[in-house]
Amino acid sequence: MIVQYSHNDAGWSPAPTGVARGVYEGQFVDCSIRISMSEDMCVVYLLENNDGKKYIGFTSNLQKRIQYHNEGKSTFTKSRGPWMLKWQSKPMTASEARKLELLIS
């Protein structure tokens, strides 16, 4: 599986097809992400609120996690909602999701 996103002055946004991409300290970064179906699958997600604030995370249950954010149960997103899903990756292992989350944060 290959995931792609891009960053511009407006923030993170889904990009067409290709490899995962990001800007890190002014350098463009590409990486491929392999899936192993033997582990629990997760997705990396990007939320945005009405003020344009963004939150990046990963979870194995996206619907439940968004509800958790909107109910104010997450320290960072508490009292900043409502949060809307702007992007999500394809399913991947938790280890791969953690790496992608760190890459795009």
N, C-alpha and C positions, 0 to 999 in steps of 0.2 A: 504494500500500500504506500502511496505517496500523498503527502499533505502539502498544501501551499498556503501561505498567507503573505501579506506585504504590509509595510508600514509607510505611512506618508504623514504630512503635516496634520491631517485629520485624525490620525491614530491607526490602529491595526484594522485591516479589512481583508476579507477573503480575496484571493487572487484567482486567475484562471487555473489551468492545470499545470503540473510540473512537479518540482521538488519543494520541500519546506524551505522557506527563505526568511531571512530577517536581517536587520541591521544591528550590528554589535560594535560599539566604539568606532563608528564610521566605516566599518568593514561589512561587506555584503556576505552573508553566511548561507550556504546551501547544505542540506542534509537529507538523506533518505531514511525512512523509518520502516523496519521490518515487522511483520505481525507474526506472533506465535499464538495459535488458537488454543493452546493448552492452559493458558492463564486467564484470569478474569479480564474482561475487556473494559476499557475506559475510553472516554473522549476528553479532549481538551476543549474548553469553551471560552468564549469572550462575551461578557455581559457589558451593557452600557446603561446608564441611568439618564434621566431627563436633563441633567446638567452636563452631560457629555463625559462624565467620569467612567472609567473602564475598569473591569476586573477580569483577570485571567485565572482559570483554575482547571482542575480535571476531576472527573468523577466516574463511577460506574453506573450511576443512576441520575441522568441529567435532569429529568422532570422534578424529581425529589430535591435535588440540589438547588435548582432555581427557586423552588418553593421555600426552601430553607433560607436563601438569601433574602427573599421578599418578605419573610416573616420576621426579619431582624435577628436571626439566630447566629449570624456570622459576624465576628468582631469588626472586620474591615467594612463590610457592606451595610451594617446596622445603621438605621436612620438615614440612609442615602438612597433608598429605593423610590419608586419601583425599578427593578432591573429587568432589562429586556435582552434576550439572546440575540447576538449579532452574528456569531459564527460558531461552528463546532467542527471538530475534526472527524475523520472516519474512526471507527473503533481500533484500539491498539492496546498493548499490554500496559499495566500500571507503570512499569519501569520506563517504557517508551513515552507514555503520557507525561510523566514527571520530567523527563529530559526535554520534551517539546515545550512544556510549560515554562521551564527555566530559560530555554532558548528565546522564547518570544516575550518574556516578562521584561 
